[in-house]
Structure formats: C-alpha cells, structure tokens
Amino acid sequence: MSESDKQAENKRGADGRFVDGNKESPGRPKGSKNKFTNLKAAFLEAFEELGGAEGLWEWAEKNQANKRAFYQMITKMLPASLVGEIDIKELPLVKFTQVKDKDDTEAK
C-alpha cells in the first residue's frame, strides 16, 4: 500500500494532519474543557478541602518522609529549564572552603 493510499484511508492530508470535515474524528467540541483542565480543577478543590497551603505545610512538617515527598512534588512542578540573563555583578560572593572529614582527623 502506497503512502498516498494510507493517507486517503486515514483521511489525512499530505502533511499527515486530518483533513477538514473528517466525520470519523470530530475531536473535542469547541468550548469544552480538556481532561487536564478538569483534573487541575479537581486537584485544586481537594487541596483547599484538605487545608490548602497551611494544611500542606503542617503535613510536610510532621516528619522527614513527608518533607521529602513535598520536595519531590515541588520539583515536578518547576520548569525543567529557565532561559534568561543574569548580571554577574549582582550575585553575592560565595566562598568555598574544604572541611576535613571526621574520619580523616581521627586517623592522624
């Protein structure tokens, strides 16, 4: 079966996208919310019912496992990369010093 036959069978154009008027795949109706929007709304509602930011803070402070889980959640919400410019002159001075390991000092 040639590529054009496959495209005709799938009702796709030369660019691989569905052609206008494709009755087999009408897509999501205009104005309807997608699944992610519905999930986000449900999550935010549950978050508020469980105490909101204050409840989350109290839960994270209960023990180390909760604190670790909290930081794991936060890292998943942050962007993977940031693009921007910084002025090195405005950065604070950071000084690194070598600290001897406790085991090294006892062995000598």
matplotlib code that plots the C-alpha trace (Angstrom):
import matplotlib.pyplot as plt

x = [0.0, 1.5, 1.8, -0.9, -3.3, -2.6, -3.3, -6.5, -7.6, -6.9, -8.4, -5.2, -3.7, -0.2, 1.2, -0.2, -2.9, -6.6, -8.4, -11.3, -14.7, -13.4, -16.5, -14.7, -12.7, -14.6, -12.3, -13.3, -16.3, -15.4, -15.6, -15.5, -12.7, -10.0, -9.2, -6.2, -8.3, -10.9, -8.1, -6.5, -9.8, -10.5, -6.9, -7.3, -10.6, -9.2, -6.2, -8.4, -10.6, -7.5, -6.4, -4.8, -1.3, -1.4, -2.5, 0.2, 2.8, 1.6, 1.7, 5.2, 6.5, 5.2, 8.2, 11.1, 9.2, 6.5, 9.1, 10.9, 7.6, 6.8, 10.1, 9.7, 6.2, 7.7, 10.5, 7.9, 6.0, 9.0, 10.1, 12.9, 14.9, 14.8, 16.0, 17.1, 20.0, 21.7, 24.2, 27.1, 28.0, 24.7, 25.4, 26.6, 30.2, 30.3, 33.4, 34.1, 36.3, 37.4, 36.2, 38.1, 36.2, 35.8, 37.3, 40.4, 41.2, 40.9, 43.2, 46.2]
y = [0.0, 3.3, 6.3, 8.2, 5.2, 5.2, 8.9, 8.6, 5.6, 7.6, 10.8, 12.7, 15.4, 15.4, 16.9, 14.0, 16.0, 15.1, 16.9, 19.3, 17.7, 14.3, 12.7, 9.8, 12.1, 15.2, 16.0, 17.8, 20.2, 23.9, 25.4, 22.1, 21.7, 19.2, 16.4, 18.3, 21.3, 19.1, 17.2, 20.5, 21.9, 18.7, 18.7, 22.4, 21.7, 18.7, 20.8, 23.5, 21.0, 19.3, 22.6, 24.5, 25.8, 25.8, 22.1, 21.2, 23.0, 21.2, 17.8, 18.4, 19.4, 16.2, 14.0, 13.6, 11.3, 13.9, 16.6, 14.6, 13.8, 17.6, 18.5, 15.8, 17.2, 20.7, 19.6, 18.1, 21.3, 23.5, 24.1, 21.8, 24.8, 28.6, 31.0, 34.4, 36.7, 37.5, 40.2, 38.5, 41.8, 41.5, 37.9, 37.5, 36.4, 32.7, 31.3, 27.6, 26.0, 22.5, 20.8, 17.8, 14.7, 13.5, 10.1, 11.8, 13.8, 10.7, 8.6, 11.0]
z = [0.0, -1.0, 1.3, -0.5, -0.2, 3.6, 3.8, 1.9, 4.1, 7.3, 5.8, 6.3, 4.2, 2.7, 5.9, 7.9, 9.7, 9.5, 6.7, 7.4, 7.7, 8.9, 10.3, 11.9, 14.2, 15.0, 18.0, 21.2, 20.8, 20.8, 24.3, 26.2, 28.8, 28.2, 30.7, 32.1, 33.0, 34.7, 36.6, 37.7, 39.0, 41.0, 42.4, 43.5, 45.1, 47.0, 48.0, 49.5, 51.3, 52.9, 54.4, 51.5, 51.8, 55.6, 55.7, 53.2, 55.4, 58.5, 56.8, 55.4, 58.9, 60.5, 59.6, 57.2, 54.8, 54.3, 53.8, 51.2, 49.4, 49.5, 47.8, 45.2, 44.3, 44.1, 41.8, 39.4, 39.2, 38.4, 34.8, 33.6, 32.4, 32.6, 30.0, 30.9, 31.5, 34.8, 35.7, 37.5, 39.3, 41.2, 42.5, 46.1, 46.7, 47.5, 49.2, 49.3, 52.0, 52.4, 55.5, 56.9, 57.3, 60.9, 60.0, 58.5, 61.6, 63.9, 61.8, 62.1]

ax = plt.figure().add_subplot(projection="3d")
ax.plot(x, y, z, "-o")
ax.set_aspect("equal")
plt.show()
